[in-house]
Amino acid sequence: ANVYLVRLLNKAQELDNLLCASKAHNRLGNMNVDLENFKDSLFHYLKSLDLYDMIHDDLNRAKVLINISIVYGETSNYARALLYVRQSRNAFKGS
């Protein structure tokens, strides 16, 4: 699955398709959480978040913020997890 997501990401970047690229980064983040590669998952989630910011997609931005909060929860950084939950709630209200 990783190979296909990376191909999708590369093609999306080549075509300057920010929505597709942001979704690919989010899915790569999800895959890395499943593998407990939390550093890599945060990298992809933050890339996804930046792209959703660029296209003003608050609903998907809220979803990525929840994903980030899950990573911080899994790594026992509960204060930071709560911060991202709150940011997600605010983004969701804005969508």
C-alpha contacts under 8 A as a table, 3 or more apart, distances in Angstrom:
res1	aa1	res2	aa2	distance
1	A	4	Y	5.34
1	A	5	L	6.26
2	N	5	L	5.14
2	N	6	V	6.15
2	N	28	L	7.12
2	N	31	M	7.74
3	V	6	V	5.22
3	V	7	R	6.22
4	Y	7	R	4.98
4	Y	8	L	6.06
5	L	8	L	4.93
5	L	9	L	6.05
5	L	24	A	6.05
5	L	27	R	7.61
5	L	28	L	6.80
6	V	9	L	4.97
6	V	10	N	6.10
6	V	24	A	7.64
7	R	10	N	5.10
7	R	11	K	6.15
8	L	11	K	5.17
8	L	12	A	6.04
8	L	20	C	7.97
8	L	21	A	7.62
8	L	24	A	6.75
9	L	12	A	5.07
9	L	13	Q	6.12
9	L	20	C	7.35
9	L	21	A	5.22
9	L	24	A	5.57
9	L	25	H	7.19
10	N	13	Q	5.15
10	N	14	E	6.09
10	N	21	A	7.97
11	K	14	E	4.92
11	K	15	L	6.16
12	A	15	L	5.14
12	A	16	D	5.87
12	A	17	N	4.93
12	A	18	L	7.00
12	A	20	C	5.78
12	A	21	A	5.21
13	Q	16	D	4.78
13	Q	17	N	6.13
13	Q	18	L	7.23
13	Q	21	A	6.28
14	E	17	N	7.77
17	N	20	C	5.56
17	N	21	A	6.19
18	L	21	A	5.01
18	L	22	S	5.96
18	L	51	L	6.13
18	L	52	Y	7.74
18	L	55	I	7.32
19	L	22	S	5.20
19	L	23	K	6.26
19	L	51	L	7.30
19	L	52	Y	7.12
19	L	55	I	7.47
20	C	23	K	5.14
20	C	24	A	6.15
21	A	24	A	5.06
21	A	25	H	6.19
21	A	48	S	7.43
21	A	51	L	7.65
22	S	25	H	5.13
22	S	26	N	6.18
22	S	47	K	7.10
22	S	48	S	4.27
22	S	49	L	7.27
22	S	51	L	5.53
22	S	52	Y	6.40
23	K	26	N	5.03
23	K	27	R	6.19
23	K	48	S	6.77
24	A	27	R	5.12
24	A	28	L	6.11
24	A	48	S	7.85
25	H	28	L	5.02
25	H	29	G	6.11
25	H	44	H	4.86
25	H	45	Y	6.28
25	H	47	K	6.52
25	H	48	S	5.22
26	N	29	G	4.96
26	N	30	N	6.29
26	N	44	H	6.13
26	N	45	Y	5.36
26	N	48	S	5.60
26	N	64	V	6.87
27	R	30	N	4.91
27	R	31	M	6.15
28	L	31	M	5.04
28	L	32	N	6.18
28	L	41	S	6.90
28	L	44	H	6.30
29	G	32	N	5.15
29	G	33	V	6.28
29	G	40	D	6.92
29	G	41	S	3.92
29	G	42	L	6.60
29	G	43	F	7.47
29	G	44	H	5.00
29	G	45	Y	5.49
30	N	33	V	5.13
30	N	34	D	6.42
30	N	41	S	6.66
30	N	67	N	7.76
31	M	34	D	5.17
31	M	35	L	6.48
31	M	41	S	7.57
32	N	35	L	4.92
32	N	36	E	6.00
32	N	37	N	4.95
32	N	38	F	6.50
32	N	40	D	6.32
32	N	41	S	5.00
33	V	36	E	4.74
33	V	37	N	5.72
33	V	38	F	5.73
33	V	41	S	5.82
33	V	71	V	7.11
34	D	37	N	7.64
37	N	40	D	5.56
37	N	41	S	6.20
38	F	41	S	4.91
38	F	42	L	6.12
38	F	71	V	6.33
38	F	75	T	7.95
39	K	42	L	5.27
39	K	43	F	6.37
40	D	43	F	5.02
40	D	44	H	6.41
41	S	44	H	5.27
41	S	45	Y	6.06
41	S	71	V	7.75
42	L	45	Y	4.99
42	L	46	L	5.92
42	L	68	I	6.57
42	L	71	V	7.33
43	F	46	L	5.38
43	F	47	K	6.30
44	H	47	K	5.05
44	H	48	S	6.08
45	Y	48	S	4.97
45	Y	49	L	6.03
45	Y	64	V	6.26
45	Y	67	N	7.43
45	Y	68	I	6.58
46	L	49	L	4.91
46	L	50	D	6.20
47	K	50	D	5.19
47	K	51	L	6.36
48	S	51	L	5.18
48	S	52	Y	6.18
48	S	64	V	7.29
49	L	52	Y	5.14
49	L	53	D	6.13
49	L	61	R	5.80
49	L	64	V	6.33
49	L	65	L	7.53
50	D	53	D	5.06
50	D	54	M	6.33
51	L	54	M	4.99
51	L	55	I	6.51
52	Y	55	I	5.24
52	Y	56	H	5.89
52	Y	57	D	5.21
52	Y	58	D	7.24
52	Y	60	N	6.88
52	Y	61	R	5.70
53	D	56	H	4.96
53	D	57	D	6.44
53	D	58	D	7.49
53	D	61	R	7.05
54	M	57	D	7.97
57	D	60	N	5.80
57	D	61	R	6.07
57	D	95	S	7.53
58	D	61	R	4.80
58	D	62	A	6.03
58	D	91	A	5.52
58	D	92	F	6.35
58	D	94	G	6.45
58	D	95	S	4.97
59	L	62	A	5.19
59	L	63	K	6.56
59	L	91	A	6.89
59	L	92	F	5.63
59	L	95	S	5.36
60	N	63	K	4.94
60	N	64	V	6.30
61	R	64	V	5.19
61	R	65	L	6.24
61	R	88	S	7.42
61	R	91	A	6.82
62	A	65	L	5.09
62	A	66	I	6.38
62	A	87	Q	7.47
62	A	88	S	4.30
62	A	89	R	6.87
62	A	90	N	7.90
62	A	91	A	5.23
62	A	92	F	5.43
63	K	66	I	5.18
63	K	67	N	6.38
63	K	88	S	6.94
64	V	67	N	4.89
64	V	68	I	6.21
64	V	88	S	7.93
65	L	68	I	5.02
65	L	69	S	6.23
65	L	84	Y	5.61
65	L	85	V	6.73
65	L	87	Q	6.84
65	L	88	S	5.19
66	I	69	S	4.96
66	I	70	I	6.29
66	I	84	Y	6.49
66	I	85	V	5.73
66	I	88	S	6.01
67	N	70	I	5.09
67	N	71	V	6.55
68	I	71	V	5.17
68	I	72	Y	6.49
68	I	81	A	7.32
68	I	84	Y	6.75
69	S	72	Y	5.14
69	S	73	G	6.12
69	S	80	R	7.13
69	S	81	A	4.08
69	S	82	L	6.73
69	S	83	L	7.63
69	S	84	Y	5.14
69	S	85	V	5.97
70	I	73	G	4.93
70	I	74	E	6.06
70	I	81	A	6.60
71	V	74	E	5.06
71	V	75	T	6.30
71	V	81	A	7.57
72	Y	75	T	5.09
72	Y	76	S	6.20
72	Y	77	N	4.98
72	Y	78	Y	6.40
72	Y	80	R	6.31
72	Y	81	A	4.93
73	G	76	S	4.99
73	G	77	N	5.58
73	G	78	Y	5.32
73	G	81	A	5.48
74	E	77	N	7.59
77	N	80	R	5.63
77	N	81	A	6.25
78	Y	81	A	4.82
78	Y	82	L	6.08
79	A	82	L	5.22
79	A	83	L	6.35
80	R	83	L	4.95
80	R	84	Y	6.46
81	A	84	Y	5.31
81	A	85	V	6.30
82	L	85	V	4.95
82	L	86	R	6.23
83	L	86	R	5.25
83	L	87	Q	6.32
84	Y	87	Q	4.87
84	Y	88	S	6.02
85	V	88	S	5.03
85	V	89	R	6.24
86	R	89	R	5.06
86	R	90	N	6.33
87	Q	90	N	5.13
87	Q	91	A	6.15
88	S	91	A	5.02
88	S	92	F	5.98
89	R	92	F	5.07
89	R	93	K	6.23
90	N	93	K	5.12
90	N	94	G	6.39
91	A	94	G	5.04
91	A	95	S	6.47
92	F	95	S	5.21
